[in-house]
Amino acid sequence: MKYKSPPELNRGRRFSDNMVCGHELLLKAKLGIRGNTKGVGYAVPAFNVTTFQGINAAFEAFETLGSSGYLAFSNSALKHFGRGDAISGLELASSYIERLAKVSTVKIATHLDHGDYTSDGGRKVVQASIEMLTSVMADNSTNKKLGIPSSLEDNIGFTREVVNMAHPVGVSVEGELGVLAGEEDEDTKSEVSTYTNPEELEEFLKCTGVLMLAPTIGTKHGPNKGKPGEKVKLNIPLAHELLKTANEVNDEIVFVAHGASTLYPNVVKFAIDQLKSLSDNSETIENWRNFVGTDWEQIQGLIGAGFCKINTDTENRQTFLAALIGAINKNASKVDIRYYDNLTTAALRNSYIQKLIMAGNYGIWHEPKIDIKSFNFKLD
Ligand SMILES: [Zn+2]
């Protein structure tokens, strides 16, 4: 091996009040730790937030359930927070979260999603994220500068550079091996996908030292993960094979599922019903009908194969949008913006609560404040 052993994650690092390293929450999930008890493993849904409203809704959900709080930012979300400038977006969003975390009842991790160390612009965002967040993804599986999949050697080299900077200051790093298809936002898109090669996995994990890895086993980014009417099929046997290899390298390694949104059928139906009573919307209704998510049983299969972080975004965006369409349909003459803000925030919060319950992520820091069994997620 041409690499010296990678630096270990510095677990003594103290972050601002109630902020924790991303990997700490995921390791708890892998070991099934809730409060002082140890039981069955669960998953941590990582919510991609793009607005301050989204952050507020997520905090409400975490505090309602006593959940692990995992908030992720894409490059384009950071640009949105920073009115065009990703670094200033990082400063604003991270300080906002730290302020809320100070008085929170749960622990919060912040994460850069799809950080890119292959281009100059991406590198600056990764470096600033190591200073301001508690976890970063070093996605060098594609060379953004050249627009082609990276060689294993390049992926290892770039990812290791990020680990060298992040681990000593207690910031965890997520690597990606294999290429994931679909479009997450304008910075993350690929036409083709390749499965993670188990032989490459061992080398990648040993040389980079990452404790979080996004392997590719058939998930897809974006709202259309397959053809309408067809079910998405993930390669669960491969996931188990990869987990065995990873555990042999270091049993603290956790897997991350990208493109893992499952859609809420009741949200899709609600949106279509609302659109029907508005003016001609046949094309929009068709688009809603054609959204294809990954079935939850498939995601459960992944959770059983060591996938502790489940990235979800699409269903929450859809819930927000459906609630907004409903509000406009019901009463579009209200000129108090807070009416729409409160309504969509509540819908987003409930979407997050639903996903946290599905992933078994509640009662981690304190008992839930609601009865989990009677929680009924619906829009009205
Ligand atoms: Zn992703």
Residues whose N, C-alpha, C, O or C-beta is under 5 A from the ligand:
A	BS01	ZN	H258 G259
